[in-house]
């Protein structure tokens, strides 16, 4: 059961990470760029991507929310065991997981809804870069904040995967240690049984020798 719970958590986290990695198409245009390289073309491309996200099928949002809730519920469920390993690894995992969800719910989604859901796209794919209008100053900061928020969520979810990998490694080490102790106990029992068998054999030999001497004495008397 513990392996199943860990598989669900890792799968849900990896799914959300993959979802965030797809945003790198736009985030890479605005992250860690100097003001000289932060051109209007880059900003318009990123803003267009975010606007396309907001005009996507709403059913996808329900799928993403379901996967996120499944991962969070599974981590919380594993905390019910009360074991030290679960409290340490899963406690840290749920903290990081909820941090990522809070960042997305209170920073990313309001930003997308307020600034990109009704954004009129100023150009098509055939529009030349030189004919683009200046990027609105009011959208510059929200565009940069989206890239930063996506990066924070990605790093935090990577920490969840690292903690789950640490938990798996710790559990495997405990299993190997238990198997080694059982092997040592079996070897000690075998040695003890062998010693007891040797003692019984010696006693039987002594008794046989004593019985033989008694027979010899009786024959000598006769």
MDAnalysis code that builds the backbone (N, CA, C; Angstrom):
import MDAnalysis as mda
import numpy as np

u = mda.Universe.empty(666, n_residues=222, atom_resindex=np.repeat(np.arange(222), 3), trajectory=True)
u.add_TopologyAttr("name", ["N", "CA", "C"] * 222)
u.add_TopologyAttr("resid", np.arange(1, 223))
u.add_TopologyAttr("resname", ["UNK", "UNK", "UNK", "UNK", "UNK", "UNK", "UNK", "UNK", "UNK", "UNK", "UNK", "UNK", "UNK", "UNK", "UNK", "UNK", "UNK", "UNK", "UNK", "UNK", "UNK", "UNK", "UNK", "UNK", "UNK", "UNK", "UNK", "UNK", "UNK", "UNK", "UNK", "UNK", "UNK", "UNK", "UNK", "UNK", "UNK", "UNK", "UNK", "UNK", "UNK", "UNK", "UNK", "UNK", "UNK", "UNK", "UNK", "UNK", "UNK", "UNK", "UNK", "UNK", "UNK", "UNK", "UNK", "UNK", "UNK", "UNK", "UNK", "UNK", "UNK", "UNK", "UNK", "UNK", "UNK", "UNK", "UNK", "UNK", "UNK", "UNK", "UNK", "UNK", "UNK", "UNK", "UNK", "UNK", "UNK", "UNK", "UNK", "UNK", "UNK", "UNK", "UNK", "UNK", "UNK", "UNK", "UNK", "UNK", "UNK", "UNK", "UNK", "UNK", "UNK", "UNK", "UNK", "UNK", "UNK", "UNK", "UNK", "UNK", "UNK", "UNK", "UNK", "UNK", "UNK", "UNK", "UNK", "UNK", "UNK", "UNK", "UNK", "UNK", "UNK", "UNK", "UNK", "UNK", "UNK", "UNK", "UNK", "UNK", "UNK", "UNK", "UNK", "UNK", "UNK", "UNK", "UNK", "UNK", "UNK", "UNK", "UNK", "UNK", "UNK", "UNK", "UNK", "UNK", "UNK", "UNK", "UNK", "UNK", "UNK", "UNK", "UNK", "UNK", "UNK", "UNK", "UNK", "UNK", "UNK", "UNK", "UNK", "UNK", "UNK", "UNK", "UNK", "UNK", "UNK", "UNK", "UNK", "UNK", "UNK", "UNK", "UNK", "UNK", "UNK", "UNK", "UNK", "UNK", "UNK", "UNK", "UNK", "UNK", "UNK", "UNK", "UNK", "UNK", "UNK", "UNK", "UNK", "UNK", "UNK", "UNK", "UNK", "UNK", "UNK", "UNK", "UNK", "UNK", "UNK", "UNK", "UNK", "UNK", "UNK", "UNK", "UNK", "UNK", "UNK", "UNK", "UNK", "UNK", "UNK", "UNK", "UNK", "UNK", "UNK", "UNK", "UNK", "UNK", "UNK", "UNK", "UNK", "UNK", "UNK", "UNK", "UNK", "UNK", "UNK", "UNK", "UNK", "UNK", "UNK", "UNK"])
u.atoms.positions = np.array([
    [0.821, -1.206, 0.000],
    [0.000, 0.000, 0.000],
    [0.861, 1.264, 0.000],
    [1.980, 1.217, 0.751],
    [2.870, 2.383, 0.783],
    [3.463, 2.651, -0.589],
    [3.799, 1.568, -1.311],
    [4.332, 1.744, -2.658],
    [3.310, 2.349, -3.604],
    [2.036, 1.986, -3.443],
    [0.981, 2.548, -4.285],
    [0.804, 4.033, -4.013],
    [0.795, 4.399, -2.730],
    [0.659, 5.812, -2.387],
    [1.820, 6.628, -2.954],
    [3.029, 6.107, -2.826],
    [4.184, 6.824, -3.351],
    [4.109, 6.962, -4.867],
    [3.623, 5.932, -5.540],
    [3.498, 5.992, -6.998],
    [2.494, 7.058, -7.416],
    [1.389, 7.167, -6.683],
    [0.378, 8.176, -7.014],
    [0.943, 9.577, -6.808],
    [1.663, 9.787, -5.701],
    [2.237, 11.109, -5.421],
    [3.258, 11.490, -6.481],
    [4.141, 10.561, -6.802],
    [5.183, 10.851, -7.801],
    [4.549, 11.102, -9.174],
    [3.552, 10.315, -9.537],
    [2.912, 10.491, -10.839],
    [2.201, 11.843, -10.930],
    [1.470, 12.206, -9.876],
    [0.762, 13.491, -9.895],
    [1.739, 14.661, -9.935],
    [2.809, 14.560, -9.142],
    [3.796, 15.640, -9.125],
    [4.508, 15.759, -10.459],
    [4.875, 14.618, -11.044],
    [5.539, 14.651, -12.343],
    [4.618, 15.218, -13.425],
    [3.326, 14.914, -13.340],
    [2.370, 15.463, -14.310],
    [2.314, 16.979, -14.206],
    [2.235, 17.494, -12.976],
    [2.181, 18.942, -12.793],
    [3.484, 19.607, -13.219],
    [4.601, 18.947, -12.964],
    [5.886, 19.486, -13.406],
    [5.946, 19.562, -14.930],
    [5.475, 18.512, -15.584],
    [5.447, 18.547, -17.044],
    [4.573, 19.669, -17.567],
    [3.465, 19.913, -16.873],
    [2.587, 21.017, -17.272],
    [3.295, 22.356, -17.151],
    [4.056, 22.527, -16.077],
    [4.794, 23.775, -15.885],
    [5.942, 23.913, -16.887],
    [6.558, 22.789, -17.233],
    [7.666, 22.841, -18.184],
    [7.202, 23.294, -19.570],
    [5.942, 23.011, -19.917],
    [5.453, 23.481, -21.218],
    [5.400, 25.009, -21.284],
    [5.260, 25.661, -20.121],
    [5.232, 27.123, -20.103],
    [6.606, 27.732, -20.369],
    [7.642, 26.878, -20.377],
    [8.982, 27.389, -20.618],
    [9.093, 28.026, -22.006],
    [8.173, 27.674, -22.906],
    [8.146, 28.295, -24.233],
    [8.066, 29.808, -24.106],
    [7.237, 30.273, -23.170],
    [7.086, 31.712, -22.962],
    [7.974, 32.230, -21.834],
    [8.127, 31.416, -20.769],
    [8.899, 31.890, -19.610],
    [10.359, 32.137, -19.956],
    [10.909, 31.333, -20.861],
    [12.333, 31.491, -21.202],
    [12.603, 32.808, -21.916],
    [11.574, 33.429, -22.456],
    [11.759, 34.702, -23.158],
    [11.875, 35.883, -22.210],
    [11.423, 35.695, -20.954],
    [11.393, 36.832, -20.024],
    [12.230, 36.612, -18.771],
    [12.581, 35.373, -18.459],
    [13.358, 35.108, -17.246],
    [14.827, 35.438, -17.467],
    [15.432, 36.067, -16.448],
    [16.887, 36.307, -16.425],
    [17.361, 37.053, -17.666],
    [16.572, 38.001, -18.101],
    [16.953, 38.813, -19.252],
    [17.233, 40.245, -18.782],
    [18.301, 40.806, -19.291],
    [18.612, 42.190, -18.978],
    [17.611, 43.109, -19.669],
    [17.465, 44.356, -19.199],
    [16.508, 45.272, -19.845],
    [16.783, 45.493, -21.331],
    [18.056, 45.412, -21.717],
    [18.369, 45.602, -23.138],
    [17.819, 44.462, -23.995],
    [17.817, 43.244, -23.441],
    [17.337, 42.078, -24.185],
    [15.841, 41.861, -24.023],
    [15.210, 42.610, -23.122],
    [13.767, 42.452, -22.893],
    [13.018, 43.279, -23.932],
    [12.965, 42.766, -25.137],
    [12.367, 43.496, -26.247],
    [10.851, 43.313, -26.272],
    [10.200, 44.176, -27.034],
    [8.749, 44.072, -27.167],
    [8.339, 42.785, -27.876],
    [9.177, 42.303, -28.782],
    [8.849, 41.066, -29.479],
    [8.773, 39.901, -28.505],
    [9.747, 39.811, -27.599],
    [9.741, 38.737, -26.594],
    [8.508, 38.856, -25.691],
    [8.213, 40.072, -25.259],
    [7.090, 40.262, -24.351],
    [5.765, 39.960, -25.039],
    [5.612, 40.384, -26.298],
    [4.385, 40.078, -27.014],
    [4.234, 38.573, -27.238],
    [5.333, 37.882, -27.503],
    [5.261, 36.427, -27.711],
    [4.812, 35.719, -26.434],
    [5.390, 36.125, -25.297],
    [4.996, 35.521, -24.024],
    [3.541, 35.834, -23.688],
    [3.146, 37.090, -23.889],
    [1.767, 37.469, -23.582],
    [0.781, 36.733, -24.478],
    [1.148, 36.537, -25.742],
    [0.277, 35.793, -26.645],
    [0.102, 34.352, -26.183],
    [1.179, 33.748, -25.719],
    [1.091, 32.369, -25.215],
    [0.144, 32.295, -24.023],
    [0.277, 33.224, -23.084],
    [-0.594, 33.205, -21.902],
    [-2.050, 33.455, -22.293],
    [-2.270, 34.314, -23.292],
    [-3.637, 34.558, -23.746],
    [-4.232, 33.310, -24.389],
    [-3.408, 32.568, -25.136],
    [-3.890, 31.311, -25.728],
    [-4.268, 30.313, -24.643],
    [-3.481, 30.277, -23.560],
    [-3.819, 29.387, -22.440],
    [-5.198, 29.706, -21.879],
    [-5.493, 30.987, -21.727],
    [-6.772, 31.378, -21.142],
    [-7.940, 31.114, -22.078],
    [-7.689, 30.954, -23.363],
    [-8.765, 30.674, -24.310],
    [-8.853, 29.183, -24.642],
    [-8.145, 28.350, -23.885],
    [-8.183, 26.918, -24.110],
    [-9.457, 26.277, -23.580],
    [-9.647, 24.977, -23.848],
    [-10.849, 24.281, -23.363],
    [-10.906, 24.267, -21.838],
    [-12.021, 24.616, -21.237],
    [-12.109, 24.628, -19.768],
    [-12.019, 23.233, -19.152],
    [-12.307, 22.183, -19.947],
    [-12.226, 20.828, -19.406],
    [-10.810, 20.482, -18.954],
    [-9.811, 21.065, -19.627],
    [-8.431, 20.799, -19.231],
    [-8.155, 21.307, -17.822],
    [-8.749, 22.428, -17.467],
    [-8.540, 22.971, -16.124],
    [-9.078, 22.014, -15.062],
    [-10.193, 21.346, -15.357],
    [-10.735, 20.385, -14.400],
    [-9.813, 19.172, -14.261],
    [-9.213, 18.760, -15.351],
    [-8.271, 17.635, -15.290],
    [-7.069, 18.011, -14.435],
    [-6.509, 19.198, -14.661],
    [-5.351, 19.638, -13.889],
    [-5.700, 19.742, -12.403],
    [-6.870, 20.300, -12.104],
    [-7.279, 20.438, -10.704],
    [-7.478, 19.065, -10.057],
    [-8.056, 18.118, -10.795],
    [-8.255, 16.774, -10.251],
    [-6.944, 16.083, -9.929],
    [-5.964, 16.209, -10.814],
    [-4.653, 15.588, -10.567],
    [-3.979, 16.234, -9.357],
    [-4.064, 17.553, -9.255],
    [-3.450, 18.246, -8.121],
    [-4.093, 17.831, -6.798],
    [-5.418, 17.737, -6.760],
    [-6.109, 17.324, -5.533],
    [-5.806, 15.870, -5.189],
    [-5.686, 15.017, -6.196],
    [-5.355, 13.620, -5.945],
    [-3.982, 13.491, -5.298],
    [-3.010, 14.225, -5.792],
    [-1.680, 14.181, -5.197],
    [-1.671, 14.681, -3.766],
    [-2.354, 15.798, -3.505],
    [-2.397, 16.348, -2.150],
    [-3.105, 15.395, -1.192],
    [-4.228, 14.813, -1.623],
    [-4.971, 13.887, -0.753],
    [-4.150, 12.639, -0.446],
    [-3.385, 12.163, -1.411],
    [-2.586, 10.959, -1.186],
    [-1.478, 11.216, -0.192],
    [-0.822, 12.379, -0.268],
    [0.226, 12.705, 0.701],
    [-0.368, 12.834, 2.102],
    [-1.506, 13.503, 2.213],
    [-2.148, 13.645, 3.533],
    [-2.570, 12.283, 4.076],
    [-3.006, 11.385, 3.227],
    [-3.408, 10.047, 3.653],
    [-2.225, 9.286, 4.240],
    [-1.054, 9.425, 3.641],
    [0.116, 8.700, 4.144],
    [0.556, 9.210, 5.507],
    [0.165, 10.434, 5.872],
    [0.530, 10.959, 7.195],
    [-0.231, 10.258, 8.310],
    [-1.323, 9.553, 7.998],
    [-2.124, 8.885, 9.016],
    [-1.387, 7.713, 9.655],
    [-0.341, 7.204, 8.994],
    [0.400, 6.084, 9.578],
    [1.116, 6.475, 10.855],
    [1.557, 7.731, 10.939],
    [2.213, 8.197, 12.157],
    [3.644, 7.734, 12.324],
    [4.215, 7.093, 11.317],
    [5.608, 6.665, 11.430],
    [6.540, 7.847, 11.227],
    [7.753, 7.721, 11.790],
    [8.696, 8.835, 11.729],
    [9.073, 9.164, 10.290],
    [9.258, 8.122, 9.465],
    [9.609, 8.363, 8.073],
    [8.527, 9.110, 7.330],
    [7.262, 8.744, 7.578],
    [6.155, 9.430, 6.919],
    [6.044, 10.878, 7.382],
    [6.211, 11.097, 8.687],
    [6.095, 12.457, 9.214],
    [7.192, 13.356, 8.667],
    [8.384, 12.810, 8.490],
    [9.497, 13.628, 8.015],
    [9.408, 13.871, 6.515],
    [9.354, 12.801, 5.728],
    [9.362, 12.955, 4.282],
    [8.022, 13.456, 3.745],
    [6.921, 12.841, 4.189],
    [5.620, 13.274, 3.690],
    [5.201, 14.612, 4.284],
    [5.654, 14.903, 5.516],
    [5.368, 16.222, 6.085],
    [6.015, 17.328, 5.266],
    [7.288, 17.120, 4.895],
    [7.952, 18.090, 4.027],
    [7.325, 18.140, 2.649],
    [6.893, 16.977, 2.137],
    [6.287, 16.936, 0.803],
    [4.973, 17.709, 0.768],
    [4.132, 17.523, 1.781],
    [2.844, 18.218, 1.771],
    [3.040, 19.722, 1.935],
    [4.066, 20.124, 2.693],
    [4.346, 21.562, 2.833],
    [4.743, 22.159, 1.483],
    [5.662, 21.495, 0.783],
    [6.086, 21.995, -0.520],
    [4.946, 21.932, -1.541],
    [4.193, 20.846, -1.497],
    [3.079, 20.675, -2.448],
    [2.035, 21.769, -2.257],
    [1.677, 22.035, -1.008],
    [0.690, 23.077, -0.744],
    [1.240, 24.461, -1.068],
    [2.567, 24.634, -0.908],
    [3.180, 25.902, -1.291],
    [3.020, 26.147, -2.790],
    [3.255, 25.092, -3.584],
    [3.086, 25.222, -5.037],
    [1.626, 25.517, -5.399],
    [0.682, 24.817, -4.751],
    [-0.735, 25.064, -5.033],
    [-1.138, 26.483, -4.644],
    [-0.647, 26.950, -3.483],
    [-0.989, 28.304, -3.049],
    [-0.409, 29.342, -4.008],
    [0.814, 29.120, -4.457],
    [1.418, 30.040, -5.412],
    [0.605, 30.108, -6.711],
    [0.153, 28.959, -7.157],
    [-0.597, 28.925, -8.413],
    [-1.994, 29.539, -8.248],
    [-2.637, 29.237, -7.112],
    [-4.004, 29.713, -6.914],
    [-4.065, 31.206, -6.609],
    [-3.090, 31.723, -5.860],
    [-3.162, 33.104, -5.399],
    [-2.269, 34.060, -6.191],
    [-1.446, 33.519, -7.100],
    [-0.589, 34.397, -7.894],
    [-0.777, 34.189, -9.398],
    [-0.673, 32.934, -9.843],
    [-0.709, 32.679, -11.283],
    [-2.115, 32.864, -11.845],
    [-3.095, 32.164, -11.272],
    [-4.451, 32.224, -11.825],
    [-5.056, 33.633, -11.778],
    [-4.951, 34.369, -10.657],
    [-5.486, 35.746, -10.690],
    [-4.779, 36.625, -11.721],
    [-3.478, 36.418, -11.893],
    [-2.738, 37.194, -12.882],
    [-3.234, 36.895, -14.301],
    [-3.400, 35.609, -14.610],
    [-3.899, 35.230, -15.933],
    [-5.308, 35.756, -16.167],
    [-6.169, 35.618, -15.174],
    [-7.561, 36.045, -15.340],
    [-7.690, 37.557, -15.500],
    [-6.886, 38.293, -14.750],
    [-7.023, 39.749, -14.769],
    [-6.376, 40.398, -15.980],
    [-5.320, 39.799, -16.511],
    [-4.540, 40.490, -17.532],
    [-4.534, 39.823, -18.906],
    [-4.843, 38.524, -18.990],
    [-4.666, 37.835, -20.256],
    [-5.935, 37.148, -20.771],
    [-6.986, 37.097, -19.968],
    [-8.206, 36.426, -20.431],
    [-8.925, 37.219, -21.501],
    [-8.822, 38.535, -21.453],
    [-9.489, 39.390, -22.447],
    [-8.479, 40.173, -23.272],
    [-7.254, 39.686, -23.324],
    [-6.216, 40.411, -24.053],
    [-6.465, 40.316, -25.557],
    [-6.644, 41.444, -26.255],
    [-6.780, 41.391, -27.719],
    [-5.406, 41.197, -28.354],
    [-5.269, 40.129, -29.081],
    [-3.973, 39.844, -29.682],
    [-3.708, 40.851, -30.801],
    [-2.587, 41.551, -30.766],
    [-2.351, 42.640, -31.714],
    [-1.755, 42.198, -33.032],
    [-1.420, 40.933, -33.176],
    [-0.776, 40.500, -34.411],
    [-1.077, 39.036, -34.641],
    [-0.920, 38.601, -35.849],
    [-1.061, 37.197, -36.219],
    [0.314, 36.628, -36.497],
    [0.359, 35.368, -36.905],
    [1.638, 34.718, -37.154],
    [2.361, 35.342, -38.334],
    [1.607, 35.973, -39.225],
    [2.236, 36.554, -40.408],
    [2.704, 37.993, -40.185],
    [2.459, 38.548, -39.006],
    [2.841, 39.929, -38.739],
    [4.350, 40.038, -38.571],
    [4.955, 41.023, -39.178],
    [6.392, 41.222, -39.046],
    [6.708, 41.847, -37.700],
    [7.914, 41.533, -37.200],
    [8.299, 42.030, -35.880],
    [8.380, 43.552, -35.848],
    [8.777, 44.157, -36.955],
    [8.927, 45.603, -36.955],
    [7.607, 46.353, -36.923],
    [6.511, 45.704, -37.251],
    [5.208, 46.373, -37.277],
    [4.416, 46.198, -35.995],
    [5.025, 45.588, -34.977],
    [4.313, 45.382, -33.712],
    [4.180, 46.700, -32.967],
    [3.069, 46.902, -32.276],
    [2.936, 48.118, -31.457],
    [3.778, 47.984, -30.191],
    [4.066, 49.082, -29.519],
    [4.830, 48.999, -28.258],
    [4.084, 48.165, -27.230],
    [4.833, 47.418, -26.465],
    [4.215, 46.568, -25.450],
    [3.659, 47.447, -24.343],
    [2.414, 47.196, -23.892],
    [1.816, 48.048, -22.849],
    [2.603, 47.967, -21.542],
    [2.967, 49.085, -20.965],
    [3.695, 49.050, -19.685],
    [2.909, 48.362, -18.570],
    [1.584, 48.424, -18.644],
    [0.769, 47.790, -17.600],
    [0.852, 46.268, -17.636],
    [1.257, 45.685, -18.782],
    [1.367, 44.231, -18.901],
    [2.788, 43.729, -18.669],
    [3.759, 44.632, -18.598],
    [5.143, 44.191, -18.460],
    [5.373, 43.449, -17.138],
    [4.954, 44.064, -16.044],
    [5.174, 43.424, -14.745],
    [4.381, 42.129, -14.593],
    [3.084, 42.057, -14.964],
    [2.372, 40.767, -14.879],
    [3.018, 39.668, -15.714],
    [3.560, 40.004, -16.878],
    [4.211, 38.997, -17.718],
    [5.466, 38.458, -17.050],
    [6.249, 39.342, -16.458],
    [7.464, 38.902, -15.766],
    [7.131, 38.105, -14.505],
    [6.062, 38.505, -13.805],
    [5.670, 37.791, -12.586],
    [5.200, 36.380, -12.896],
    [4.525, 36.188, -14.008],
    [4.074, 34.847, -14.376],
    [5.255, 33.899, -14.558],
    [6.285, 34.351, -15.256],
    [7.463, 33.502, -15.458],
    [8.126, 33.161, -14.129],
    [8.224, 34.135, -13.224],
    [8.837, 33.878, -11.917],
    [8.001, 32.911, -11.084],
    [6.693, 33.066, -11.126],
    [5.814, 32.175, -10.361],
    [5.888, 30.752, -10.885],
    [5.929, 30.594, -12.206],
    [6.057, 29.255, -12.771],
    [7.371, 28.610, -12.346],
    [8.433, 29.396, -12.288],
    [9.729, 28.861, -11.870],
    [9.692, 28.414, -10.412],
    [9.068, 29.220, -9.547],
    [8.973, 28.852, -8.128],
    [8.184, 27.554, -7.963],
    [7.072, 27.431, -8.658],
    [6.270, 26.201, -8.571],
    [7.064, 24.990, -9.054],
    [7.842, 25.168, -10.107],
    [8.626, 24.051, -10.636],
    [9.692, 23.607, -9.636],
    [10.369, 24.553, -9.020],
    [11.409, 24.211, -8.042],
    [10.805, 23.512, -6.834],
    [9.666, 24.023, -6.362],
    [9.024, 23.435, -5.177],
    [8.558, 22.007, -5.467],
    [7.970, 21.768, -6.623],
    [7.520, 20.416, -6.961],
    [8.704, 19.470, -7.182],
    [9.821, 19.992, -7.651],
    [11.025, 19.167, -7.746],
    [11.476, 18.727, -6.359],
    [11.317, 19.611, -5.367],
    [11.616, 19.230, -3.985],
    [10.724, 18.109, -3.488],
    [9.456, 18.100, -3.911],
    [8.555, 16.996, -3.538],
    [9.081, 15.673, -4.083],
    [9.509, 15.662, -5.340],
    [10.061, 14.436, -5.920],
    [11.326, 14.001, -5.184],
    [12.164, 14.964, -4.796],
    [13.386, 14.618, -4.064],
    [13.056, 13.998, -2.709],
    [12.064, 14.533, -2.002],
    [11.680, 13.973, -0.703],
    [11.087, 12.577, -0.855],
    [10.299, 12.361, -1.876],
    [9.732, 11.029, -2.090],
    [10.820, 10.021, -2.462],
    [11.811, 10.468, -3.225],
    [12.942, 9.586, -3.527],
    [13.731, 9.266, -2.256],
    [13.891, 10.250, -1.381],
    [14.560, 9.999, -0.103],
    [13.792, 9.033, 0.771],
    [12.479, 9.144, 0.771],
    [11.666, 8.206, 1.556],
    [11.813, 6.782, 1.028],
    [11.776, 6.635, -0.312],
    [11.936, 5.301, -0.894],
    [13.295, 4.710, -0.536],
    [14.345, 5.522, -0.602],
    [15.685, 5.038, -0.276],
    [15.766, 4.621, 1.189],
    [15.168, 5.411, 2.085],
    [15.194, 5.075, 3.508],
    [14.437, 3.780, 3.784],
    [13.285, 3.594, 3.141],
    [12.518, 2.368, 3.353],
    [13.270, 1.149, 2.813],
    [13.940, 1.304, 1.664],
    [14.708, 0.186, 1.126],
    [15.869, -0.165, 2.050],
    [16.504, 0.845, 2.644],
    [17.596, 0.580, 3.587],
    [17.087, -0.168, 4.811],
    [15.896, 0.198, 5.297],
    [15.321, -0.507, 6.451],
    [15.007, -1.961, 6.096],
    [14.476, -2.180, 4.883],
    [14.158, -3.549, 4.470],
    [15.431, -4.391, 4.380],
    [16.491, -3.836, 3.798],
    [17.751, -4.574, 3.698],
    [18.329, -4.874, 5.076],
    [18.202, -3.910, 5.999],
    [18.713, -4.128, 7.348],
    [17.929, -5.228, 8.064],
    [16.607, -5.226, 7.886],
    [15.791, -6.271, 8.512],
    [16.133, -7.651, 7.942],
    [16.346, -7.712, 6.624],
    [16.710, -8.997, 6.021],
    [18.056, -9.482, 6.545],
    [18.999, -8.543, 6.726],
    [20.297, -8.933, 7.262],
    [20.204, -9.439, 8.686],
    [19.371, -8.791, 9.505],
    [19.201, -9.241, 10.888],
    [18.538, -10.608, 10.941],
    [17.564, -10.854, 10.057],
    [16.937, -12.171, 10.023],
    [17.932, -13.250, 9.612],
    [18.826, -12.912, 8.669],
    [19.844, -13.878, 8.266],
    [20.810, -14.185, 9.393],
    [21.194, -13.158, 10.155],
    [22.084, -13.389, 11.289],
    [21.405, -14.222, 12.364],
    [20.123, -13.933, 12.614],
    [19.396, -14.735, 13.613],
    [19.301, -16.187, 13.175],
    [19.057, -16.416, 11.885],
    [18.995, -17.790, 11.397],
    [20.326, -18.498, 11.531],
    [21.434, -17.757, 11.258],
    [22.749, -18.375, 11.414],
    [23.059, -18.704, 12.861],
    [22.679, -17.826, 13.784],
    [22.918, -18.092, 15.207],
    [22.090, -19.273, 15.674],
    [20.842, -19.379, 15.187],
    [20.027, -20.528, 15.580],
    [20.644, -21.814, 15.048],
    [21.173, -21.766, 13.822],
    [21.797, -22.962, 13.262],
    [23.016, -23.383, 14.052],
    [23.828, -22.382, 14.457],
    [25.004, -22.728, 15.261],
    [24.594, -23.299, 16.612],
    [23.558, -22.725, 17.210],
    [23.099, -23.232, 18.507],
    [22.580, -24.649, 18.388],
    [21.792, -24.893, 17.328],
    [21.278, -26.248, 17.115],
    [22.422, -27.225, 16.864],
    [23.443, -26.759, 16.132],
    [24.583, -27.639, 15.875],
    [25.345, -27.969, 17.151],
    [25.492, -26.955, 18.006],
    [26.180, -27.219, 19.275],
    [25.400, -28.201, 20.129],
    [24.073, -28.016, 20.185],
    [23.268, -28.928, 20.982],
    [23.324, -30.348, 20.424],
    [23.321, -30.473, 19.102],
    [23.409, -31.797, 18.483],
    [24.743, -32.446, 18.797],
    [25.826, -31.639, 18.782],
    [27.147, -32.191, 19.111],
    [27.222, -32.674, 20.545],
    [26.620, -31.910, 21.450],
    [26.621, -32.325, 22.862],
    [25.859, -33.626, 23.039],
    [24.693, -33.720, 22.392],
    [23.913, -34.961, 22.499],
    [24.674, -36.143, 21.909],
    [25.415, -35.918, 20.828],
    [26.199, -37.011, 20.229],
    [27.296, -37.474, 21.176],
    [27.965, -36.509, 21.815],
    [29.003, -36.882, 22.782],
    [28.424, -37.681, 23.943],
    [27.250, -37.256, 24.413],
    [26.628, -37.984, 25.518],
    [26.268, -39.407, 25.092],
    [25.753, -39.559, 23.910],
    [25.394, -40.889, 23.413],
    [26.626, -41.763, 23.296],
    [27.734, -41.188, 22.813],
    [28.973, -41.963, 22.696],
    [29.475, -42.394, 24.065],
    [29.421, -41.486, 25.034],
    [29.868, -41.838, 26.382],
    [28.997, -42.934, 26.983],
    [27.691, -42.810, 26.776],
    [26.792, -43.846, 27.310],
    [27.060, -45.196, 26.644],
    [27.322, -45.191, 25.341],
    [27.615, -46.455, 24.640],
    [28.912, -47.056, 25.152],
    [29.905, -46.196, 25.377],
    [31.184, -46.701, 25.887],
    [31.031, -47.278, 27.286],
    [30.243, -46.611, 28.155],
    [30.022, -47.116, 29.509],
    [29.301, -48.453, 29.478],
    [28.287, -48.558, 28.592],
    [27.562, -49.821, 28.479],
    [28.489, -50.932, 27.989],
    [29.405, -50.629, 27.077],
    [30.348, -51.636, 26.595],
    [31.284, -52.112, 27.688],
    [31.756, -51.184, 28.508],
    [32.634, -51.587, 29.612],
    [31.905, -52.465, 30.619],
    [30.631, -52.163, 30.903],
    [29.860, -52.992, 31.830],
    [29.697, -54.404, 31.288],
    [29.449, -54.547, 30.001],
    [29.311, -55.878, 29.417],
    [30.615, -56.662, 29.539],
    [31.735, -55.961, 29.290],
    [33.024, -56.648, 29.405],
    [33.259, -57.141, 30.832],
    [32.921, -56.322, 31.831],
    [33.106, -56.720, 33.216],
    [32.233, -57.912, 33.575],
    [30.989, -57.891, 33.092],
    [30.092, -59.032, 33.391],
    [30.622, -60.311, 32.761],
    [31.163, -60.208, 31.520],
    [31.718, -61.398, 30.888],
    [32.929, -61.901, 31.624],
    [33.750, -60.952, 32.134],
    [34.959, -61.375, 32.868],
    [34.567, -62.103, 34.166],
    [33.574, -61.663, 34.843],
    [33.130, -62.303, 36.065],
    [32.553, -63.684, 35.783],
    [31.851, -63.782, 34.652],
    [31.287, -65.077, 34.311],
    [32.405, -66.059, 33.950],
])
